[in-house]
């Protein structure tokens, strides 16, 4: 019985992780319908998505600065969170998740 609960727990963890991966499609639409994708400049992200709700500094595994996460909380009919990793003036990744 204990073994079967462990398997169920392990499978549920993998299904949650894969669901999160599916929701990160690498792009996000701004209010004006324009698309932001990884590789866009910092200025373009700011122009399309506007001022971020939060800015969180990122660190690599050694504790050194590794860019920033620009986090946008979008309200409305389908509320969502958009997270843009900006490093060196470029959007490295764009992740959009429905809330």
C-alpha positions, 0 to 999 in steps of 0.5 A: 500500500505504501509503495502505491501511494509513492507511485501516485505521488511521483506521477502527480508531481510529473504531471504538474511539471509537464502542465507548467511546461505546456503553459510556457509557450515563449510568447505573450500578446500585449494590450495592443495585440503585438507579440513579445517573444524571446530575443526581443529587445528590452525596449520592445518588451517595455513598449508592448507590455508596459511597466512591469508589476514587479521586477525581481533580480535573478541569480545564477547558482553562484549568487552572481547577477543573472538578469531580471524577471519582469512580472506582469499581472494581467486582470480581465476575463482570463487573468494571467501572469506573464514572466519575462526574463531580461538579461543584457538588454534582451528577453531571454524567455517569455512565460505566460500562465493562466491564473 
